């Protein structure tokens, strides 16, 4: 089971006493309950992104590939042109479009797509560059690239899922609830080995003749990449996922109306995913903020419903009931069964009975503590942003290659939101990948 033991929060009032107690707690936690480490490895989508990057189909940034985000229309149309092997034609040509909202780097791609009839705008003057691309839209792009034609009834652009599954692009003919860049990468990866369909009339009889190849073979034939480049990329992919140095930013006790949106704004600006251990009673109060957390690609986990220690820990039945009530609040806010199986004990699992822990795991939940704390709940008077940054760094212990950071996003934690950019910078500068639990 994936568990990390906590550092014990301190509630002393003086700064000196807080730091002394934090150090003592850290030592006690390490001696009494050493960390059970778990190795973070590349996800399948990250491995697929590396393959596409090898072909120059996908560019990363200082924030990585940001696979948790939703793709917008510009990103989708550029990927489509990559998959069609038409980049040289785009970059060497002069193409025009009437849209005023296209970023400079995408001007030629959107102009090409517009002139070739690959895509139109959302109005006479707007392409809708920042509007999200849906899964149905992107699958339609891919199926057309493979040679299928929705205009003659081979499939519907509103419902391309059955044909996309038959073509081997997706594994289920049910649409995704949320379509991410990672999903776009995965579907593009599988499309490379999908069969293409080309129809032409037989010269004597006039009957339709269908020739089949694979998209990968056609791209090699166009000189987009060589067979050797393809083989090299797949050799790396077939070695399996690499272990990565990972940090997991976690936020407890929200969502709140003032601080959680600030945290979400920062996470979005830096392209970083996080895990939110939400309280069900706060979800009931602020369902729209929970929905934003989900839509922006973050992990929603439960911290229970009440955060009432006396009630929670009086019996295993009360604990499990509180967890299930917290999950029910998540499902209600999202409008569908989220099926969350990740939990954090209020106060952490340290010193909780083995019966409590066993009840949680027997109910099918993984529980996580932390091995780094911003200590933003250490004092009723609050901590400054610089104190939170310094605490996050100085309290890292155990497996420093896998760091779970404890922070909070209640309305009282304004300085936590202020500290977040520096926390992100520290871990990024030290080579960490940002992950969710």
C-alpha positions as CSV (number, residue, x, y, z in Angstrom):
1,X,0.0,0.0,0.0
2,X,1.3,3.5,-0.8
3,X,1.7,5.2,2.5
4,X,3.9,8.1,3.7
5,X,4.2,8.8,7.4
6,X,3.5,12.3,8.6
7,X,5.5,14.9,10.4
8,X,3.5,15.9,13.5
9,X,2.0,19.4,13.4
10,X,2.8,21.7,16.3
11,X,0.4,24.3,17.7
12,X,2.8,26.3,19.9
13,X,2.7,30.1,19.6
14,X,6.2,31.3,19.7
15,X,8.4,31.1,16.6
16,X,11.3,29.5,18.5
17,X,9.0,26.9,20.1
18,X,7.4,26.1,16.7
19,X,10.7,25.3,15.1
20,X,12.0,23.3,18.0
21,X,8.9,21.3,18.2
22,X,8.8,20.7,14.4
23,X,12.4,19.4,14.6
24,X,11.4,17.1,17.6
25,X,8.3,15.9,15.8
26,X,10.3,15.2,12.7
27,X,12.8,13.1,14.7
28,X,10.0,11.2,16.5
29,X,8.2,10.4,13.3
30,X,11.4,9.2,11.6
31,X,12.3,6.9,14.5
32,X,8.8,5.6,15.2
33,X,7.5,5.2,11.7
34,X,10.0,5.4,8.9
35,X,8.8,6.2,5.4
36,X,7.5,3.4,3.2
37,X,8.7,4.7,-0.1
38,X,7.0,4.2,-3.5
39,X,8.7,4.8,-6.8
40,X,7.1,7.2,-9.3
41,X,7.5,6.2,-12.9
42,X,6.5,7.7,-16.2
43,X,2.9,7.3,-17.1
44,X,2.0,5.7,-20.4
45,X,0.9,9.1,-21.8
46,X,4.3,10.6,-20.8
47,X,6.0,7.7,-22.7
48,X,3.8,8.3,-25.7
49,X,4.5,12.0,-25.5
50,X,8.3,11.3,-25.7
51,X,7.7,9.2,-28.9
52,X,5.8,12.1,-30.5
53,X,8.5,14.5,-29.3
54,X,11.0,12.3,-31.1
55,X,9.2,12.9,-34.3
56,X,9.0,16.7,-33.6
57,X,5.2,16.4,-33.2
58,X,5.1,17.6,-29.7
59,X,7.2,20.3,-28.0
60,X,7.6,20.6,-24.2
61,X,8.4,23.6,-22.1
62,X,9.9,24.4,-18.8
63,X,6.6,23.1,-17.4
64,X,6.9,19.8,-19.3
65,X,4.1,18.6,-21.6
66,X,1.3,19.6,-19.2
67,X,-0.6,16.6,-20.2
68,X,-3.3,17.2,-17.5
69,X,-4.5,20.3,-19.3
70,X,-7.2,20.4,-21.9
71,X,-6.1,20.9,-25.5
72,X,-7.3,24.0,-27.2
73,X,-8.3,24.3,-30.9
74,X,-5.0,25.7,-32.0
75,X,-3.0,22.9,-30.3
76,X,-5.3,20.3,-31.9
77,X,-5.0,21.8,-35.4
78,X,-1.2,21.9,-35.2
79,X,-1.1,18.3,-34.1
80,X,-3.4,17.4,-36.9
81,X,-1.1,18.9,-39.5
82,X,1.9,17.1,-37.9
83,X,-0.1,13.8,-38.1
84,X,-0.8,14.5,-41.8
85,X,2.9,15.1,-42.5
86,X,2.2,18.5,-44.0
87,X,4.5,20.7,-41.9
88,X,6.9,21.5,-44.8
89,X,4.1,22.7,-46.9
90,X,2.9,24.9,-44.1
91,X,6.2,26.4,-43.3
92,X,7.3,27.0,-46.9
93,X,4.0,28.5,-48.0
94,X,2.0,31.6,-47.6
95,X,-1.5,31.1,-46.2
96,X,-4.1,33.6,-45.0
97,X,-7.0,33.5,-42.6
98,X,-9.5,36.2,-41.4
99,X,-9.1,35.5,-37.6
100,X,-7.9,38.0,-35.0
101,X,-7.3,35.6,-32.1
102,X,-4.5,33.3,-33.4
103,X,-1.2,33.4,-31.6
104,X,1.9,34.4,-33.7
105,X,3.5,30.9,-33.6
106,X,0.3,29.3,-35.1
107,X,-0.5,31.8,-37.9
108,X,0.8,29.7,-40.7
109,X,-0.8,26.5,-39.4
110,X,-4.3,28.1,-39.0
111,X,-4.0,29.8,-42.4
112,X,-3.1,26.4,-44.0
113,X,-6.0,24.6,-42.2
114,X,-8.4,27.4,-43.2
115,X,-7.4,27.5,-46.9
116,X,-7.3,23.7,-47.2
117,X,-10.7,23.3,-45.5
118,X,-9.4,21.4,-42.6
119,X,-11.0,23.7,-40.1
120,X,-13.0,26.9,-40.0
121,X,-13.5,29.5,-37.3
122,X,-16.2,29.9,-34.7
123,X,-17.2,33.2,-36.3
124,X,-16.1,35.3,-39.3
125,X,-13.3,36.9,-37.3
126,X,-12.5,34.4,-34.5
127,X,-10.9,31.0,-34.8
128,X,-11.7,30.2,-31.1
129,X,-8.0,29.6,-30.4
130,X,-8.4,29.1,-26.7
131,X,-11.6,27.1,-26.8
132,X,-11.2,23.5,-25.8
133,X,-11.0,20.9,-28.5
134,X,-13.4,18.0,-27.6
135,X,-12.6,14.4,-28.0
136,X,-15.2,14.0,-30.8
137,X,-13.5,16.9,-32.7
138,X,-10.0,15.4,-32.4
139,X,-11.1,11.9,-33.3
140,X,-12.9,13.3,-36.3
141,X,-9.6,15.0,-37.3
142,X,-7.7,11.7,-36.9
143,X,-10.2,9.6,-38.8
144,X,-10.2,12.0,-41.7
145,X,-6.4,11.9,-41.7
146,X,-6.7,8.1,-42.0
147,X,-8.9,8.5,-45.0
148,X,-12.4,8.0,-43.6
149,X,-15.1,10.5,-44.7
150,X,-17.9,11.6,-42.4
151,X,-19.4,13.5,-45.3
152,X,-20.5,10.3,-47.1
153,X,-21.9,8.8,-43.9
154,X,-18.9,6.5,-42.9
155,X,-19.2,8.1,-39.4
156,X,-20.7,11.0,-37.6
157,X,-18.4,13.8,-36.4
158,X,-20.7,14.0,-33.3
159,X,-20.2,10.3,-32.6
160,X,-16.9,9.1,-34.0
161,X,-16.2,6.7,-31.1
162,X,-17.2,3.3,-32.6
163,X,-15.2,3.8,-35.7
164,X,-12.2,5.2,-33.8
165,X,-12.3,2.0,-31.6
166,X,-12.5,-0.2,-34.6
167,X,-9.5,1.6,-36.1
168,X,-7.5,1.0,-33.0
169,X,-7.2,4.6,-31.9
170,X,-9.2,4.3,-28.6
171,X,-10.0,1.3,-26.4
172,X,-13.6,2.1,-25.6
173,X,-16.5,3.4,-27.8
174,X,-17.7,5.5,-24.8
175,X,-16.6,9.2,-24.8
176,X,-14.3,10.4,-22.0
177,X,-15.8,12.7,-19.4
178,X,-12.8,15.0,-19.7
179,X,-10.5,15.1,-22.7
180,X,-6.9,16.1,-21.9
181,X,-3.7,16.8,-23.8
182,X,-2.6,13.4,-22.5
183,X,-5.6,11.8,-24.1
184,X,-4.8,13.7,-27.4
185,X,-1.3,12.4,-27.2
186,X,-2.4,8.8,-26.6
187,X,-4.9,8.9,-29.5
188,X,-2.3,10.3,-31.8
189,X,0.2,7.7,-30.8
190,X,-2.2,4.8,-31.5
191,X,-3.2,6.4,-34.8
192,X,0.3,6.0,-36.1
193,X,-0.2,2.3,-36.5
194,X,-3.8,2.5,-37.6
195,X,-4.7,1.4,-41.1
196,X,-5.2,4.2,-43.7
197,X,-8.0,4.0,-46.2
198,X,-7.5,5.4,-49.8
199,X,-10.2,5.0,-52.4
200,X,-9.7,5.3,-56.1
201,X,-11.6,4.1,-59.2
202,X,-10.3,1.1,-61.0
203,X,-9.4,2.3,-64.5
204,X,-11.4,-0.3,-66.5
205,X,-14.5,-1.1,-64.5
206,X,-14.8,2.1,-62.5
207,X,-15.2,0.1,-59.3
208,X,-13.9,1.6,-56.1
209,X,-10.6,0.1,-55.0
210,X,-9.4,0.5,-51.4
211,X,-5.7,0.5,-50.7
212,X,-4.5,0.1,-47.1
213,X,-1.3,1.1,-45.4
214,X,-0.5,2.5,-42.0
215,X,-0.2,6.2,-41.1
216,X,3.3,5.6,-39.8
217,X,4.3,4.0,-43.2
218,X,2.9,6.9,-45.1
219,X,4.7,9.5,-42.9
220,X,8.0,7.6,-43.5
221,X,7.2,7.7,-47.2
222,X,6.7,11.4,-47.1
223,X,10.1,11.9,-45.3
224,X,8.5,13.2,-42.1
225,X,10.8,10.8,-40.2
226,X,12.8,7.8,-41.2
227,X,12.3,4.2,-40.3
228,X,15.4,4.4,-38.1
229,X,14.0,7.4,-36.2
230,X,10.8,5.5,-35.6
231,X,12.6,2.3,-34.5
232,X,14.8,4.3,-32.1
233,X,11.8,6.0,-30.6
234,X,10.0,2.7,-30.1
235,X,13.1,1.0,-28.7
236,X,13.1,3.6,-25.9
237,X,9.3,3.2,-25.4
238,X,9.6,-0.6,-25.2
239,X,12.1,-0.4,-22.4
240,X,9.2,0.6,-20.2
241,X,8.6,3.5,-17.9
242,X,11.6,5.3,-16.3
243,X,11.7,6.1,-12.7
244,X,11.3,9.9,-12.0
245,X,12.0,12.2,-9.2
246,X,8.5,13.3,-8.2
247,X,6.8,15.9,-5.9
248,X,3.1,15.7,-5.0
249,X,1.6,19.0,-3.9
250,X,-1.4,18.3,-1.7
251,X,-3.9,20.7,-0.2
252,X,-6.2,19.8,2.7
253,X,-9.5,21.1,4.1
254,X,-10.9,23.0,1.1
255,X,-12.4,24.0,-1.3
256,X,-12.6,27.6,-0.1
257,X,-14.0,30.6,-1.9
258,X,-11.0,32.9,-1.6
259,X,-7.8,30.8,-1.3
260,X,-8.5,27.8,-3.5
261,X,-9.1,29.9,-6.7
262,X,-5.8,31.7,-6.1
263,X,-4.1,28.3,-5.8
264,X,-5.8,27.1,-8.9
265,X,-4.7,30.2,-10.8
266,X,-1.1,29.6,-9.8
267,X,-1.2,25.9,-10.7
268,X,-2.6,26.8,-14.1
269,X,0.0,29.5,-14.7
270,X,2.8,27.1,-13.9
271,X,1.3,24.1,-15.6
272,X,1.4,22.0,-12.4
273,X,-1.1,19.4,-11.2
274,X,-2.0,18.9,-7.5
275,X,-4.0,16.7,-5.3
276,X,-6.9,18.3,-3.3
277,X,-7.9,16.4,-0.1
278,X,-11.3,18.0,0.1
279,X,-13.8,18.0,3.0
280,X,-17.3,17.0,2.1
281,X,-18.9,19.8,4.1
282,X,-16.8,22.3,2.1
283,X,-17.6,20.7,-1.2
284,X,-21.3,21.0,-0.3
285,X,-20.7,24.8,0.2
286,X,-18.5,25.3,-2.8
287,X,-19.3,22.7,-5.5
288,X,-18.4,25.0,-8.4
289,X,-14.8,25.2,-7.1
290,X,-14.5,21.5,-6.9
291,X,-15.7,21.3,-10.4
292,X,-13.0,23.7,-11.4
293,X,-10.4,21.5,-9.7
294,X,-11.6,18.6,-11.7
295,X,-11.9,20.4,-15.0
296,X,-8.3,21.7,-14.7
297,X,-6.9,18.2,-14.4
298,X,-6.2,18.0,-10.6
299,X,-6.8,14.9,-8.5
300,X,-9.8,15.0,-6.2
301,X,-9.3,12.9,-3.0
302,X,-11.3,12.8,0.2
303,X,-10.3,14.1,3.6
304,X,-13.7,12.8,4.9
305,X,-16.7,15.0,5.5
306,X,-16.6,16.5,8.9
307,X,-13.0,16.8,10.2
308,X,-14.5,16.2,13.6
309,X,-11.8,14.1,15.4
310,X,-14.0,13.2,18.3
311,X,-16.7,11.7,16.0
312,X,-14.3,10.3,13.4
313,X,-12.0,8.3,15.7
314,X,-14.6,7.1,18.1
315,X,-15.1,4.0,16.0
316,X,-14.1,2.5,12.6
317,X,-17.8,2.6,11.6
318,X,-17.9,6.4,12.1
319,X,-14.6,6.8,10.2
320,X,-15.8,4.8,7.2
321,X,-19.2,6.5,7.2
322,X,-17.5,9.9,7.2
323,X,-15.2,8.9,4.3
324,X,-18.2,7.6,2.3
325,X,-20.1,10.8,3.0
326,X,-17.2,12.8,1.8
327,X,-17.1,10.8,-1.4
328,X,-20.8,11.3,-1.9
329,X,-20.4,15.0,-1.7
330,X,-17.7,14.8,-4.4
331,X,-20.0,12.7,-6.7
332,X,-22.9,15.1,-6.1
333,X,-20.8,18.2,-7.0
334,X,-19.4,16.6,-10.1
335,X,-22.7,15.1,-11.2
336,X,-21.3,11.6,-11.8
337,X,-19.6,8.8,-9.9
338,X,-16.0,9.9,-9.5
339,X,-15.0,6.7,-7.7
340,X,-12.4,8.2,-5.6
341,X,-10.3,5.7,-3.6
342,X,-7.7,8.1,-2.1
343,X,-8.0,9.3,1.5
344,X,-6.0,11.3,4.0
345,X,-6.7,10.9,7.7
346,X,-7.5,14.2,9.3
347,X,-4.4,14.8,11.4
348,X,-2.5,12.1,9.5
349,X,-2.3,8.4,10.1
350,X,0.4,8.8,12.8
351,X,-0.7,7.3,16.1
352,X,-4.0,6.1,14.6
353,X,-4.8,2.5,15.6
354,X,-4.0,-0.4,13.3
355,X,-7.7,-1.2,13.4
356,X,-8.5,2.3,11.9
357,X,-5.9,1.9,9.2
358,X,-7.0,-1.7,8.3
359,X,-10.6,-0.6,8.1
360,X,-9.6,2.1,5.5
361,X,-7.5,-0.3,3.4
362,X,-10.1,-3.1,3.7
363,X,-12.7,-0.6,2.3
364,X,-10.5,-0.2,-0.8
365,X,-8.8,3.1,0.0
366,X,-5.2,4.0,-0.3
367,X,-4.2,6.6,2.4
368,X,-1.3,9.1,2.2
369,X,0.4,11.3,4.8
370,X,3.3,13.5,3.9
371,X,7.1,13.9,4.2
372,X,7.2,17.6,3.8
373,X,5.1,20.3,5.4
374,X,4.6,23.9,4.9
375,X,3.6,24.1,8.5
376,X,0.8,26.5,7.4
377,X,-1.5,25.1,10.1
378,X,1.1,25.2,12.8
379,X,-0.1,28.4,14.5
380,X,-3.4,30.0,15.0
381,X,-1.8,33.4,14.1
382,X,-0.7,32.0,10.7
383,X,2.7,31.8,9.0
384,X,4.3,34.2,6.5
385,X,4.8,33.1,2.9
386,X,8.5,32.9,3.4
387,X,8.1,30.7,6.5
388,X,5.9,28.3,4.5
389,X,8.4,28.1,1.7
390,X,11.3,27.5,4.2
391,X,9.3,24.9,6.1
392,X,8.4,23.0,3.0
393,X,12.0,22.7,2.1
394,X,13.5,22.1,5.5
395,X,11.0,19.4,6.6
396,X,11.7,17.1,3.6
397,X,12.8,13.8,5.0
398,X,12.9,10.1,4.1
399,X,12.9,9.4,0.4
400,X,13.8,12.8,-1.1
401,X,13.1,11.5,-4.6
402,X,9.4,11.1,-3.7
403,X,8.1,14.1,-1.8
404,X,4.5,14.6,-0.6
405,X,4.0,18.2,0.5
406,X,1.3,19.1,3.0
407,X,-0.4,22.5,2.5
408,X,-3.9,23.8,3.2
409,X,-6.4,25.8,1.1
410,X,-8.9,27.1,3.6
411,X,-9.9,30.8,3.5
412,X,-7.4,31.6,6.3
413,X,-4.4,30.4,4.3
414,X,-3.8,33.4,2.1
415,X,0.0,33.2,2.7
416,X,-0.1,29.6,1.4
417,X,-1.3,30.9,-1.9
418,X,1.4,33.5,-1.8
419,X,4.1,30.9,-1.1
420,X,3.1,28.6,-3.8
421,X,5.0,30.1,-6.8
422,X,8.3,29.8,-4.8
423,X,7.5,26.3,-3.7
424,X,6.9,25.3,-7.3
425,X,10.1,27.1,-8.4
426,X,12.2,25.2,-5.8
427,X,11.1,21.8,-6.9
428,X,11.3,22.6,-10.6
429,X,14.8,24.0,-10.1
430,X,15.8,20.7,-8.4
431,X,14.6,18.5,-11.1
432,X,11.2,17.2,-9.7
433,X,8.3,16.2,-11.8
434,X,4.9,17.3,-10.5
435,X,2.5,14.4,-10.0
436,X,-0.9,13.6,-8.4
437,X,-1.6,10.8,-5.9
